[in-house]
Amino acid sequence: MVGIKPKDAVPSGPVKFFGAGTAGCIADLITFPLDTAKVRLQIQGESIKGEGAVKYRGVYGTITTMVRTEGARSLYNGLVAGLQRQMSFASVRIGLYDSMKQFYTRGTESAGIVVRLMAGCTTGAMAVAFAQPTDVVKVRFQAQVRLPGGGRRYNSTLDAYRTIARDEGVRGLWKGCMPNITRNAIVNCAELVTYDLIKELILKYDLMTDNLPCHFTAAFGAGFCTTVVASPVDVVKTRFMNSTDGKYRSAINCAIIMMRNEGPSAFYKGFMPSFLRLGSWNIVMFVTYEQIKRHMTRTQQYWETP
């Protein structure tokens, strides 16, 4: 990330890797109910017309309906898989971003917009290929509702991994991998590159110092841009990963069916919770990430100083 002056110690690769995963987990803990509400709104409309197609209305309505009908704990369905996902996912896509920029620029500090986009796409795709099973389980948990008899589709995170692998094969754990790679390449570019550029401009024109207000502003802008760009792909990814085996032939087929049955607006279902979640997630994650990097680097310097 930009903003490190020559006199400042540059965070090491392991510091960035661990810091990104930890910051992602903290952000998930705080914003998870919004993510669950987003998933419920995105899959709404899949059912046959007349079967509860308008069960949820808006962010607040979705959350209150879930709390009333399923209990407050339902807002955190899939949290364990979500934390597993962030620890493996954010570590790669965010923690390796600067290293990938240096790789493409052959170690130089000057990174143009094309290089940043390439770095964002690369780490986003790498993270999905590595952590896709955790994302599939997280989405399945968030989407599941309590059955009439009180049962559930999956009883635990481990049961979900086991059941999906048994019923759908190991490939089921990587279901939706290609649309997720597409989505996360877009998200990573919009999120990291926008944050990088906004922060760079703020520091370049001395609007703020490299501190919390600067990180907050850059993260908020990154969250909004990411939501606008990634929402259509995110909805298709959620529908496809949550679908039963054979419901959609492919992610493209899923998108076509959505367009035919629900119209273009279906691709922006759950936009407000997506923005509230991504905006707040970006703010918490980037502010935490910057602080973790700073404090871990200082600690590392302290222990290495003779």
Secondary structure as GFF3:
##gff-version 3
##sequence-region A 1 306
A	DSSP	alpha_helix	13	43	.	.	.	ID=ss1
A	DSSP	alpha_helix	58	70	.	.	.	ID=ss2
A	DSSP	three_ten_helix	72	76	.	.	.	ID=ss3
A	DSSP	alpha_helix	79	93	.	.	.	ID=ss4
A	DSSP	alpha_helix	97	104	.	.	.	ID=ss5
A	DSSP	alpha_helix	113	143	.	.	.	ID=ss6
A	DSSP	alpha_helix	157	168	.	.	.	ID=ss7
A	DSSP	alpha_helix	170	173	.	.	.	ID=ss8
A	DSSP	alpha_helix	177	188	.	.	.	ID=ss9
A	DSSP	pi_helix	189	193	.	.	.	ID=ss10
A	DSSP	alpha_helix	194	204	.	.	.	ID=ss11
A	DSSP	alpha_helix	212	242	.	.	.	ID=ss12
A	DSSP	alpha_helix	251	262	.	.	.	ID=ss13
A	DSSP	three_ten_helix	264	268	.	.	.	ID=ss14
A	DSSP	alpha_helix	271	304	.	.	.	ID=ss15
###
